[in-house]
Amino acid sequence: MKTRSLGESFRCAVQGVRAVLATERNMRIHFAAAATVLAASAALRVSGPELACLVIAIALVLICELVNTALEAVCNLACSTWEIRVKTVKDIAAGTVLVSAAAAAAVGCAVLGPRLLAVARSLLGPL
Protein backbone atom coordinates (compact mmCIF):
# COMPACT_ATOMS: atom_id res chain seq x y z
CA MET A 1 0.00 0.00 0.00
CA LYS A 2 1.24 3.43 -0.93
CA THR A 3 2.20 5.78 1.90
CA ARG A 4 0.00 8.85 1.96
CA SER A 5 1.03 12.35 2.84
CA LEU A 6 -0.35 13.79 6.04
CA GLY A 7 -2.58 16.12 4.02
CA GLU A 8 -3.98 13.21 2.01
CA SER A 9 -4.69 11.29 5.22
CA PHE A 10 -6.67 14.25 6.57
CA ARG A 11 -8.56 14.62 3.27
CA CYS A 12 -9.54 10.93 3.40
CA ALA A 13 -10.69 11.26 7.00
CA VAL A 14 -12.82 14.31 6.16
CA GLN A 15 -14.29 12.44 3.20
CA GLY A 16 -15.24 9.62 5.57
CA VAL A 17 -17.05 11.97 7.92
CA ARG A 18 -18.80 13.63 4.97
CA ALA A 19 -19.88 10.22 3.63
CA VAL A 20 -21.43 9.32 6.97
CA LEU A 21 -23.14 12.72 7.22
CA ALA A 22 -24.54 12.29 3.71
CA THR A 23 -25.89 8.78 4.28
CA GLU A 24 -26.74 8.44 7.96
CA ARG A 25 -29.69 10.35 9.41
CA ASN A 26 -28.57 9.64 12.97
CA MET A 27 -25.17 11.23 12.36
CA ARG A 28 -26.91 14.38 11.14
CA ILE A 29 -29.04 14.33 14.29
CA HIS A 30 -25.92 13.94 16.45
CA PHE A 31 -24.20 16.83 14.63
CA ALA A 32 -27.25 19.05 15.10
CA ALA A 33 -27.44 18.15 18.79
CA ALA A 34 -23.72 18.85 19.16
CA ALA A 35 -24.06 22.26 17.50
CA THR A 36 -27.02 23.09 19.76
CA VAL A 37 -25.13 22.07 22.89
CA LEU A 38 -22.05 24.05 21.89
CA ALA A 39 -24.14 27.13 21.07
CA ALA A 40 -25.95 26.85 24.41
CA SER A 41 -22.57 26.42 26.14
CA ALA A 42 -21.32 29.65 24.59
CA ALA A 43 -24.52 31.52 25.43
CA LEU A 44 -24.54 30.22 29.00
CA ARG A 45 -20.80 30.82 29.43
CA VAL A 46 -19.83 27.41 30.74
CA SER A 47 -16.40 27.08 32.32
CA GLY A 48 -13.42 25.59 30.54
CA PRO A 49 -13.56 22.25 32.38
CA GLU A 50 -17.31 22.01 31.78
CA LEU A 51 -16.82 22.71 28.08
CA ALA A 52 -14.12 20.04 27.96
CA CYS A 53 -16.55 17.51 29.47
CA LEU A 54 -19.19 18.43 26.90
CA VAL A 55 -16.73 18.21 23.99
CA ILE A 56 -15.49 14.80 25.14
CA ALA A 57 -19.06 13.54 25.48
CA ILE A 58 -19.94 14.86 22.02
CA ALA A 59 -16.80 13.34 20.50
CA LEU A 60 -17.60 9.97 22.07
CA VAL A 61 -21.04 9.90 20.44
CA LEU A 62 -19.69 10.93 17.03
CA ILE A 63 -16.88 8.37 17.25
CA CYS A 64 -19.33 5.61 18.16
CA GLU A 65 -21.60 6.57 15.25
CA LEU A 66 -18.66 6.55 12.82
CA VAL A 67 -17.48 3.14 14.03
CA ASN A 68 -21.04 1.78 13.99
CA THR A 69 -21.49 2.90 10.38
CA ALA A 70 -18.14 1.44 9.32
CA LEU A 71 -18.91 -1.86 11.03
CA GLU A 72 -22.32 -2.05 9.40
CA ALA A 73 -20.73 -1.43 5.99
CA VAL A 74 -18.19 -4.20 6.56
CA CYS A 75 -20.96 -6.57 7.68
CA ASN A 76 -22.96 -5.75 4.55
CA LEU A 77 -19.92 -6.47 2.36
CA ALA A 78 -19.15 -9.72 4.13
CA CYS A 79 -22.68 -11.10 4.13
CA SER A 80 -25.25 -10.11 1.53
CA THR A 81 -28.04 -12.21 3.07
CA TRP A 82 -29.72 -11.92 6.44
CA GLU A 83 -27.70 -13.71 9.10
CA ILE A 84 -28.46 -13.75 12.85
CA ARG A 85 -24.77 -13.38 13.79
CA VAL A 86 -24.41 -10.32 11.56
CA LYS A 87 -27.59 -8.86 13.05
CA THR A 88 -26.15 -9.38 16.53
CA VAL A 89 -22.91 -7.62 15.59
CA LYS A 90 -24.86 -4.69 14.12
CA ASP A 91 -27.12 -4.50 17.18
CA ILE A 92 -24.11 -4.43 19.51
CA ALA A 93 -22.49 -1.67 17.47
CA ALA A 94 -25.73 0.31 17.56
CA GLY A 95 -25.84 -0.25 21.31
CA THR A 96 -22.50 1.54 21.68
CA VAL A 97 -24.05 4.60 20.09
CA LEU A 98 -27.07 4.38 22.40
CA VAL A 99 -24.92 4.08 25.53
CA SER A 100 -22.63 6.94 24.48
CA ALA A 101 -25.60 9.17 23.62
CA ALA A 102 -27.23 8.46 26.99
CA ALA A 103 -23.98 9.30 28.77
CA ALA A 104 -23.60 12.49 26.71
CA ALA A 105 -27.17 13.49 27.56
CA ALA A 106 -26.41 12.99 31.26
CA VAL A 107 -23.29 15.17 30.97
CA GLY A 108 -25.29 17.80 29.09
CA CYS A 109 -28.01 17.83 31.73
CA ALA A 110 -25.46 18.05 34.55
CA VAL A 111 -23.59 20.95 32.96
CA LEU A 112 -26.36 22.88 31.23
CA GLY A 113 -29.40 21.91 33.30
CA PRO A 114 -28.83 24.23 36.27
CA ARG A 115 -28.02 27.17 33.98
CA LEU A 116 -31.07 26.57 31.80
CA LEU A 117 -33.23 26.33 34.91
CA ALA A 118 -31.83 29.64 36.17
CA VAL A 119 -32.60 31.28 32.82
CA ALA A 120 -36.13 29.87 32.87
CA ARG A 121 -36.66 31.15 36.42
CA SER A 122 -35.44 34.61 35.50
CA LEU A 123 -37.85 34.72 32.55
CA LEU A 124 -40.87 33.00 34.07
CA GLY A 125 -40.44 33.51 37.79
CA PRO A 126 -40.14 30.69 40.33
CA LEU A 127 -40.93 27.27 38.90
Number of C-alpha atoms within 10 A of each C-alpha: 3 4 7 10 9 9 9 11 12 12 11 13 12 12 12 14 14 12 12 18 17 11 11 14 11 14 20 15 12 18 16 12 14 20 13 12 19 17 12 15 19 12 9 13 13 17 12 9 9 17 18 12 16 24 16 14 22 25 16 18 24 22 16 21 24 20 16 21 19 15 16 19 12 11 17 14 10 10 10 8 9 9 10 9 10 16 13 11 15 18 13 13 19 18 14 18 21 15 13 20 20 14 16 22 17 14 18 20 13 13 18 20 13 11 17 14 13 15 13 13 12 11 9 9 9 9 8
